Amino acid sequence: MCGMSQQHPVRSTASQPARPDASMSLLTNVMDHSLDDGYAEAAARRRAAGASGLPKTLRARLGLAAGLVLAAAVVTIGAVEARISAPALAKERQKLIERIEADTTAADRLHERVDALRADVERRQREALEKHGGGAEPLVGLLAGATEVHGPGVKLVVNDAEGAVDDGGGPRESSGFSDTGRVRDRDLQRVIDGLWESGAEAVAINGQRLTALSAIRAAGDAILVDNKPLVPPYTVLAVGNGQRLADDYRSSADGQYLQVLKDEYGVRMSISAQGEVRLPPAPSLIVRTAKPAAGGAEKNADTGKGTS
């Protein structure tokens, strides 16, 4: 057996057959696992939390519907409340209207009473003038401005310069002239003083009769005569000897002052004699005088105070 070599048996294993798609392992993996593991885990968590019941679009629509229902409920409640409170508001409004009408009626009655009292005062004034004035009653009434006056006289019209503006006076305070072209209260004061000095018997500005108690003042841009505002042009009517009164006024210092306003500052003015002018009576005035009270001196002496 030496010449014979001992042979070891050879183990053979049967090889498994290869898959036909072994060369396409990537595609196979994609087909077998189409959903990524992360997405799968997220979907599983949503299902576990119960959030997968409704789509997002449907949830948004449901929220909008709920909001509309809530808004409709609020509007409905407001309308119901307004309807409930409407009768109360209407009642208050009616009460306010009735109060306004009652106050208006009361004010009208007061105006009527004032007119009646004014007429009574004027009647008593005329009676007093007749009683104490005697034959001089017309002259006293004329001087007091209590009666209407008509006769020959002059008409003097004074107006602002064209395009006049108000700058608060400016140099006029020192020069005494209306350098802005506006007619001032002091200008009218000088006009009236010049007419009285020239012989006027009665004077009126824009239908406002002047008396010994009349005042010409300024309030802002307005000129007041007895606290009644006047607007330009200022028409001054004066009763007197027509042509002579006009000539005397032109030659007076105040007439020259008005002429300077016309020539230098553009203030418009004209004066003419009139055959007939008519002046209304002045409004009724209440003149108050101070009188010592009975026993006032003794009372002051007791308190150690003197009278002034």
C-alpha positions in Angstrom: 0.0 0.0 0.0 3.1 2.1 0.0 2.9 2.8 -3.6 -0.5 4.0 -3.2 -1.1 7.6 -2.0 -3.7 8.2 0.5 -6.3 10.6 -0.8 -8.4 12.8 1.4 -12.0 13.2 0.6 -12.8 16.7 -0.8 -15.9 18.4 0.8 -18.0 20.1 -1.7 -20.8 22.5 -0.8 -23.7 23.2 -3.1 -23.9 27.0 -3.9 -27.3 28.7 -3.6 -28.7 30.0 -6.8 -28.3 33.9 -7.2 -31.4 36.2 -7.4 -32.2 37.5 -10.8 -32.4 41.1 -9.5 -29.3 40.9 -7.4 -27.7 43.5 -9.6 -30.5 46.0 -8.9 -30.3 46.0 -5.1 -30.8 49.8 -4.8 -34.0 49.7 -6.8 -35.2 46.8 -4.8 -34.6 48.6 -1.5 -36.5 51.6 -2.8 -39.4 49.5 -3.8 -39.5 47.5 -0.6 -39.1 50.6 1.6 -40.9 53.4 -0.2 -41.6 55.4 3.0 -38.6 56.8 4.8 -38.2 55.6 8.3 -38.4 59.2 9.7 -41.7 59.9 8.0 -43.0 56.6 9.2 -42.1 57.4 12.8 -43.8 60.8 12.5 -47.0 59.3 11.1 -47.0 56.8 13.9 -46.7 59.6 16.5 -49.6 61.6 14.9 -51.8 58.5 14.9 -50.8 57.9 18.6 -51.7 61.5 19.5 -55.1 61.3 17.6 -54.2 64.2 15.3 -54.8 62.3 12.1 -58.6 62.5 12.3 -59.2 65.7 10.1 -57.2 67.3 7.3 -55.8 70.7 7.9 -58.0 72.4 5.2 -61.1 70.9 6.9 -60.0 72.1 10.3 -59.5 75.7 8.9 -63.0 75.7 7.4 -64.5 74.5 10.7 -62.6 77.3 12.6 -63.9 79.9 10.1 -67.4 78.6 10.4 -67.2 78.8 14.2 -65.9 82.4 14.0 -68.8 83.4 11.7 -71.3 81.8 14.1 -69.8 83.7 17.0 -69.9 87.0 15.1 -73.5 86.4 14.1 -74.3 85.7 17.7 -72.7 88.9 18.9 -74.5 91.0 16.2 -77.8 89.4 17.1 -77.3 90.1 20.8 -76.4 93.7 20.0 -79.5 94.1 17.8 -81.7 92.7 20.5 -80.2 95.0 23.1 -80.6 98.0 20.8 -84.2 97.2 20.1 -84.9 96.8 23.8 -83.2 100.2 24.6 -84.7 102.1 21.6 -88.0 103.0 23.4 -86.0 104.5 26.3 -83.8 106.6 24.0 -86.8 107.8 22.0 -88.4 108.8 25.2 -85.4 110.8 26.4 -85.1 112.4 22.9 -88.8 113.5 23.1 -88.2 114.9 26.5 -85.2 116.9 25.3 -87.3 118.3 22.3 -90.1 119.3 24.6 -87.6 121.1 26.9 -86.1 123.0 24.0 -89.5 124.0 22.8 -90.5 125.2 26.3 -87.3 127.2 26.7 -87.7 128.7 23.3 -91.3 129.8 24.1 -90.1 131.3 27.4 -87.4 133.2 25.6 -89.9 134.6 23.1 -92.1 135.7 26.0 -89.1 137.5 27.6 -88.3 139.2 24.3 -91.9 140.4 24.0 -91.8 141.7 27.6 -88.5 143.5 26.9 -90.0 145.2 23.9 -93.1 146.2 25.9 -90.9 147.6 28.7 -88.7 149.5 26.2 -91.8 151.1 24.6 -93.1 152.1 28.1 -89.7 153.6 29.0 -89.7 155.7 25.8 -93.3 156.8 26.5 -92.3 157.9 30.0 -89.2 159.7 28.6 -91.4 161.7 26.3 -93.8 162.5 29.1 -90.9 163.7 31.3 -89.5 165.9 28.5 -92.9 167.4 28.0 -93.4 168.0 31.7 -90.0 169.4 32.5 -88.9 170.8 29.2 -91.9 173.1 28.6 -91.6 174.9 25.3 -88.0 173.5 25.0 -89.2 169.9 24.8 -88.1 169.5 21.1 -84.6 170.8 21.9 -84.3 168.7 25.0 -85.4 165.6 23.1 -83.0 166.4 20.3 -80.0 166.8 22.7 -81.0 163.6 24.6 -81.4 161.6 21.3 -84.8 160.4 22.5 -86.7 161.6 19.4 -86.3 161.1 15.7 -84.7 164.0 13.9 -84.9 165.1 10.2 -83.8 168.1 8.3 -80.9 169.4 6.2 -77.4 168.1 7.0 -74.4 166.3 5.6 -73.6 162.8 4.6 -70.0 161.6 5.3 -68.9 158.2 4.1 -65.6 156.7 5.4 -64.2 153.4 4.2 -61.0 151.3 4.4 -58.5 151.6 1.7 -58.7 149.1 -1.1 -56.7 146.0 -0.2 -56.2 147.2 3.4 -54.8 144.6 5.8 -54.6 144.6 9.5 -51.1 144.3 11.0 -52.0 145.1 14.6 -51.6 148.9 14.3 -47.8 149.1 13.9 -46.4 152.6 13.7 -49.9 154.0 14.0 -49.4 154.0 17.7 -46.7 156.6 17.5 -47.8 158.5 14.4 -51.5 158.8 15.2 -52.5 157.8 11.6 -53.9 154.6 10.2 -50.8 153.5 8.2 -52.4 150.2 7.2 -55.4 151.8 5.4 -57.8 150.5 8.0 -60.3 152.9 9.6 -59.8 152.7 13.4 -62.1 153.6 16.3 -60.0 156.7 17.0 -60.4 157.8 13.4 -64.2 157.7 13.8 -63.9 159.5 17.1 -62.2 162.4 15.4 -64.7 162.4 12.6 -67.6 162.7 15.1 -65.8 165.3 17.2 -65.2 167.4 14.1 -68.9 167.3 13.1 -70.0 168.3 16.6 -67.5 171.2 16.6 -68.6 172.3 13.2 -72.2 172.8 14.3 -73.9 169.4 13.9 -77.1 169.1 16.0 -77.5 165.3 15.8 -75.3 162.6 14.5 -75.7 158.9 13.6 -73.3 156.2 12.4 -74.7 153.4 10.2 -78.1 154.2 11.7 -76.8 154.2 15.3 -77.8 157.5 17.0 -75.1 159.1 19.1 -75.8 160.8 22.4 -73.8 162.4 25.2 -73.4 158.9 26.7 -72.3 157.2 23.4 -68.9 155.5 23.2 -66.9 154.5 20.1 -64.5 151.7 21.0 -62.7 148.8 19.3 -63.0 145.1 19.9 -60.4 143.3 17.8 -60.9 144.4 14.2 -64.5 145.6 14.8 -65.6 149.1 15.8 -68.3 149.3 18.4 -70.7 152.1 18.9 -72.6 151.7 22.2 -71.4 148.0 22.2 -72.9 147.4 18.8 -70.5 146.3 16.1 -70.3 148.3 12.8 -68.9 147.2 9.5 -67.4 149.4 6.8 -68.3 151.6 4.9 -69.1 153.9 7.8 -71.9 156.2 6.8 -72.2 159.3 9.1 -75.3 161.4 8.9 -75.4 164.8 10.7 -78.3 167.3 11.0 -77.3 170.9 10.6 -76.9 173.7 8.1 -76.0 171.5 5.2 -73.5 173.3 3.0 -72.1 175.4 5.8 -71.7 172.4 8.0 -69.8 170.6 5.2 -67.5 173.6 4.6 -66.8 174.1 8.3 -65.9 170.5 8.7 -63.5 170.4 5.7 -61.6 173.4 7.2 -61.5 172.0 10.7 -58.5 170.2 12.2 -60.4 166.9 12.2 -61.5 167.4 8.6 -57.8 168.0 7.7 -56.9 164.8 9.6 -59.4 162.8 7.5 -58.0 164.4 4.3 -54.5 163.2 5.3 -55.9 159.7 5.7 -57.3 159.9 2.2 -54.2 161.4 0.5 -51.4 159.5 2.3 -53.0 156.1 3.3 -55.7 155.5 0.7 -58.6 155.7 3.2 -61.7 156.4 1.1 -64.0 159.3 2.1 -66.6 161.6 0.7 -68.7 164.4 2.2 -71.7 166.1 0.6 -74.4 168.4 1.8 -77.9 166.9 1.9 -81.3 168.7 1.7 -82.9 166.1 4.0 -81.5 163.5 6.3 -83.4 161.4 8.9 -81.9 160.1 12.1 -83.6 157.5 14.3 -83.9 157.9 18.0 -81.3 156.4 20.2 -82.0 153.2 22.1 -83.4 153.7 25.6 -80.6 154.3 28.2 -80.8 153.6 31.9 -78.8 156.3 33.7 -77.8 155.2 37.2 -76.6 157.7 39.8 -75.0 157.0 43.2 -77.0 158.1 46.3 -75.9 157.9 49.9 -77.7 155.3 51.9 -79.8 156.4 54.9 -77.7 156.1 58.0 -74.6 155.3 56.0 -72.5 158.0 57.7 -73.4 156.8 61.2 -72.6 153.2 60.2 -69.2 154.2 58.8 -68.5 156.2 62.0 -69.3 153.2 64.2 -66.9 151.0 62.2 -64.1 153.6 62.2 -64.2 153.9 58.4 -64.5 157.2 56.6 -66.4 157.9 53.4 -64.7 158.6 50.2 
